[in-house]
Amino acid sequence: MGLLCGLFYALEGKTHAFRLLALRTVPSGVLPEALAWEIVPGSAQRFWPLLLLHRGDIERSLGERYPVTARMRLSGWGEFSVQVTPLQPQLRLHWQDQVWLVDADGRIWKANLHQNTQVRGLRIPQGPLVYWGAGMPPPLSGAELRGDVSSSSVSVAQIQGWLQALEGLSWLGVLDALSVRREDGTTRLLASFRRGDLRVRLLLPTEDHAWPQLLAALETLWSQSPPGGGHLLVDATYKDRIIVRSEDVTGKTN
C-alpha cells in the first residue's frame, strides 16, 4: 500500500492528475467557496483522494468555525460538493456579558460572531432575551468554547415552552425578558413585563405544570384590582399564596 501511494504521489508530481479541481458549496452563495477551501489541507488539495478519508474532519471543522451544518460528497473526478445548511437559532441567551445564539439541536455561538455575516440565510430570532444567571451551570457542554460554534447543555425546548406560556399572558403586558436563576439550590424564573407605565417582574417556579393554577389565581387578582402603573414584583413561587410588592426603578422592594 505504501509503495502504491508513493507511485500515485510520483505520478501527481508529474501530471497533476490528482489535484483537487473543484470544491463547490451548495446551494450556491450560502457560504463562500473560498472559506471551504481554507479548511482543506494542502496535501488534500494536491492529492484529492485524501479527502475521502478526511471529509468527516472537514465537515466538523466547518461546523465548528461557521454556524452551519456541512456534508461533503464526491461529485466527479477531483471534484467535491459541500451541502451547507445555515443553523437556525431559536433563542438569544445572555451569559457572561455576551449574547449567544442557540439552535434547536443545542448548537451555541456568539451573536456578534463575525462569521454570522458570511452565512446567507442565517436569521437572528427577535423574541425576548433569556438571561442565564451566574448561579446556573454553564450553558456550554464543556468548560470552554472549543470552537466558534460549540455544543450547549441548555434545554431549548423547555425554555421555548416557558416563553410561549409567558407570552400568552397579555393581561400582564409584553414579555421583555426571562431570567433563569439559581439561588440557595433552587432554580427559579423571573419574567419581566411592561404595559404602559406599568412594569411587572413575575417570579415563578421552573415546574410549569404548577403554572395554570398559579396564573389563574393571579389573573383573578389582577382583574379585581388592576394596577395603573409603577413597578411591581409578583412572587408566585409559594404553594398557598401570591405575594405582590412594589419596587423602585432599581428593583428594590418598598
TORVODREN-520758 format. One record per residue (C-alpha): residue number from 1; residue in one letter; x negated, y, z negated. Coordinates in steps of 0.02 Angstrom, whole numbers, padded with zeros to 5 digits. Layout:
BEGIN
PT,seq,type,x,y,z
PT,NUM,A,X,Y,Z
...
This chain:
BEGIN
PT,seq,type,x,y,z
PT,1,M,00000,00000,00000
PT,2,G,-00143,00118,-00042
PT,3,L,-00225,00082,00124
PT,4,L,-00060,00112,00214
PT,5,C,-00035,00280,00129
PT,6,G,-00213,00325,00172
PT,7,L,-00180,00288,00354
PT,8,F,-00022,00395,00351
PT,9,Y,-00116,00541,00274
PT,10,A,-00256,00524,00403
PT,11,L,-00127,00522,00542
PT,12,E,-00041,00675,00468
PT,13,G,-00205,00770,00461
PT,14,K,-00224,00749,00649
PT,15,T,-00045,00756,00714
PT,16,H,00059,00845,00578
PT,17,A,00188,00709,00614
PT,18,F,00244,00702,00433
PT,19,R,00256,00888,00398
PT,20,L,00419,00944,00318
PT,21,L,00510,01026,00463
PT,22,A,00668,01093,00381
PT,23,L,00744,01116,00210
PT,24,R,00918,01189,00225
PT,25,T,01034,01243,00086
PT,26,V,01218,01209,00119
PT,27,P,01336,01295,00125
PT,28,S,01225,01422,00210
PT,29,G,01191,01576,00104
PT,30,V,01242,01508,-00067
PT,31,L,01058,01503,-00113
PT,32,P,00919,01573,-00002
PT,33,E,00822,01431,00079
PT,34,A,00657,01514,00031
PT,35,L,00698,01481,-00153
PT,36,A,00720,01295,-00118
PT,37,W,00554,01290,-00025
PT,38,E,00469,01364,-00179
PT,39,I,00517,01210,-00279
PT,40,V,00442,01085,-00157
PT,41,P,00259,01046,-00197
PT,42,G,00130,01071,-00060
PT,43,S,00095,00885,-00049
PT,44,A,00277,00850,-00004
PT,45,Q,00278,00991,00123
PT,46,R,00129,00910,00209
PT,47,F,00198,00732,00191
PT,48,W,00387,00736,00186
PT,49,P,00416,00552,00135
PT,50,L,00360,00604,-00040
PT,51,L,00524,00699,-00055
PT,52,L,00616,00533,-00052
PT,53,L,00526,00488,-00211
PT,54,H,00538,00656,-00297
PT,55,R,00703,00730,-00240
PT,56,G,00779,00697,-00412
PT,57,D,00644,00807,-00489
PT,58,I,00677,00944,-00362
PT,59,E,00865,00937,-00392
PT,60,R,00832,00950,-00579
PT,61,S,00710,01095,-00556
PT,62,L,00835,01193,-00451
PT,63,G,00969,01163,-00583
PT,64,E,00856,01224,-00723
PT,65,R,00799,01379,-00630
PT,66,Y,00964,01433,-00549
PT,67,P,01146,01420,-00608
PT,68,V,01188,01286,-00478
PT,69,T,01201,01100,-00455
PT,70,A,01092,01032,-00314
PT,71,R,01098,00870,-00215
PT,72,M,00963,00834,-00086
PT,73,R,00976,00712,00059
PT,74,L,00878,00664,00214
PT,75,S,00963,00736,00368
PT,76,G,00837,00694,00505
PT,77,W,00653,00660,00537
PT,78,G,00563,00778,00420
PT,79,E,00724,00871,00383
PT,80,F,00819,00883,00219
PT,81,S,00976,00972,00165
PT,82,V,01016,01028,-00012
PT,83,Q,01200,01038,-00060
PT,84,V,01210,01187,-00178
PT,85,T,01362,01221,-00286
PT,86,P,01367,01375,-00399
PT,87,L,01408,01342,-00581
PT,88,Q,01574,01418,-00635
PT,89,P,01556,01494,-00808
PT,90,Q,01710,01482,-00919
PT,91,L,01651,01580,-01071
PT,92,R,01548,01732,-01115
PT,93,L,01458,01692,-01278
PT,94,H,01367,01822,-01384
PT,95,W,01222,01744,-01479
PT,96,Q,01057,01816,-01543
PT,97,D,01093,01988,-01469
PT,98,Q,01117,01913,-01296
PT,99,V,01271,01874,-01192
PT,100,W,01268,01697,-01123
PT,101,L,01375,01609,-00993
PT,102,V,01439,01432,-01022
PT,103,D,01521,01321,-00892
PT,104,A,01646,01181,-00920
PT,105,D,01509,01048,-00921
PT,106,G,01410,01139,-01056
PT,107,R,01276,01221,-00949
PT,108,I,01219,01384,-01028
PT,109,W,01116,01532,-00964
PT,110,K,01096,01717,-00995
PT,111,A,01224,01835,-00919
PT,112,N,01084,01953,-00866
PT,113,L,00979,01815,-00786
PT,114,H,00903,01886,-00627
PT,115,Q,00941,01726,-00531
PT,116,N,01128,01760,-00552
PT,117,T,01111,01890,-00414
PT,118,Q,01033,01761,-00297
PT,119,V,01179,01639,-00304
PT,120,R,01326,01682,-00193
PT,121,G,01494,01630,-00264
PT,122,L,01447,01644,-00448
PT,123,R,01592,01728,-00539
PT,124,I,01574,01802,-00713
PT,125,P,01727,01773,-00824
PT,126,Q,01814,01930,-00887
PT,127,G,01902,01857,-01040
PT,128,P,01870,01902,-01223
PT,129,L,01691,01893,-01283
PT,130,V,01656,01748,-01403
PT,131,Y,01535,01791,-01543
PT,132,W,01433,01643,-01607
PT,133,G,01393,01680,-01789
PT,134,A,01221,01666,-01868
PT,135,G,01281,01527,-01983
PT,136,M,01334,01417,-01837
PT,137,P,01223,01282,-01761
PT,138,P,01128,01349,-01610
PT,139,P,01232,01335,-01451
PT,140,L,01084,01259,-01359
PT,141,S,01061,01071,-01366
PT,142,G,00876,01091,-01402
PT,143,A,00785,01209,-01518
PT,144,E,00734,01318,-01372
PT,145,L,00793,01356,-01196
PT,146,R,00687,01237,-01092
PT,147,G,00733,01316,-00926
PT,148,D,00828,01468,-00868
PT,149,V,00982,01357,-00869
PT,150,S,00998,01230,-01010
PT,151,S,01125,01116,-01095
PT,152,S,01243,01180,-01229
PT,153,S,01317,01094,-01381
PT,154,V,01468,01211,-01377
PT,155,S,01640,01130,-01355
PT,156,V,01703,01236,-01211
PT,157,A,01873,01150,-01206
PT,158,Q,01903,01183,-01390
PT,159,I,01857,01367,-01377
PT,160,Q,01966,01387,-01222
PT,161,G,02110,01312,-01321
PT,162,W,02085,01439,-01459
PT,163,L,02077,01583,-01335
PT,164,Q,02232,01526,-01242
PT,165,A,02333,01515,-01404
PT,166,L,02271,01684,-01468
PT,167,E,02301,01774,-01303
PT,168,G,02482,01718,-01317
PT,169,L,02507,01823,-01474
PT,170,S,02566,01976,-01378
PT,171,W,02656,02043,-01531
PT,172,L,02486,02066,-01614
PT,173,G,02413,02155,-01464
PT,174,V,02273,02121,-01340
PT,175,L,02138,01998,-01391
PT,176,D,01971,02089,-01381
PT,177,A,01852,01962,-01456
PT,178,L,01838,01800,-01552
PT,179,S,01705,01766,-01684
PT,180,V,01658,01590,-01736
PT,181,R,01576,01599,-01907
PT,182,R,01521,01481,-02042
PT,183,E,01518,01534,-02224
PT,184,D,01500,01426,-02380
PT,185,G,01503,01270,-02273
PT,186,T,01669,01311,-02189
PT,187,T,01692,01366,-02008
PT,188,R,01824,01499,-01978
PT,189,L,01882,01605,-01833
PT,190,L,01901,01794,-01834
PT,191,A,02007,01860,-01690
PT,192,S,02009,02046,-01653
PT,193,F,02166,02126,-01578
PT,194,R,02212,02303,-01527
PT,195,R,02381,02380,-01495
PT,196,G,02392,02568,-01476
PT,197,D,02318,02643,-01635
PT,198,L,02327,02476,-01725
PT,199,R,02175,02364,-01747
PT,200,V,02201,02191,-01821
PT,201,R,02073,02061,-01871
PT,202,L,02151,01889,-01895
PT,203,L,02057,01758,-01997
PT,204,L,02106,01580,-01954
PT,205,P,02050,01401,-01988
PT,206,T,01974,01307,-01842
PT,207,E,02102,01167,-01859
PT,208,D,02227,01237,-01734
PT,209,H,02357,01103,-01774
PT,210,A,02398,01213,-01926
PT,211,W,02420,01371,-01822
PT,212,P,02602,01355,-01765
PT,213,Q,02670,01363,-01943
PT,214,L,02549,01499,-01996
PT,215,L,02579,01608,-01844
PT,216,A,02767,01586,-01851
PT,217,A,02765,01649,-02031
PT,218,L,02653,01794,-01982
PT,219,E,02764,01842,-01836
PT,220,T,02915,01845,-01952
PT,221,L,02821,01956,-02074
PT,222,W,02767,02068,-01930
PT,223,S,02944,02089,-01864
PT,224,Q,03011,02134,-02036
PT,225,S,02880,02266,-02070
PT,226,P,02785,02311,-01911
PT,227,P,02629,02415,-01946
PT,228,G,02615,02575,-01847
PT,229,G,02427,02599,-01844
PT,230,G,02265,02586,-01940
PT,231,H,02151,02439,-01968
PT,232,L,02212,02277,-02047
PT,233,L,02132,02113,-02099
PT,234,V,02253,01966,-02097
PT,235,D,02189,01812,-02189
PT,236,A,02286,01658,-02134
PT,237,T,02163,01529,-02200
PT,238,Y,02267,01485,-02353
PT,239,K,02394,01344,-02350
PT,240,D,02527,01434,-02453
PT,241,R,02511,01618,-02413
PT,242,I,02454,01751,-02291
PT,243,I,02357,01900,-02359
PT,244,V,02360,02068,-02269
PT,245,R,02236,02203,-02318
PT,246,S,02200,02373,-02247
PT,247,E,02022,02411,-02190
PT,248,D,01921,02563,-02145
PT,249,V,01840,02580,-01974
PT,250,T,01684,02488,-02036
PT,251,G,01784,02334,-02084
PT,252,K,01779,02362,-02272
PT,253,T,01943,02320,-02359
PT,254,N,02030,02456,-02458
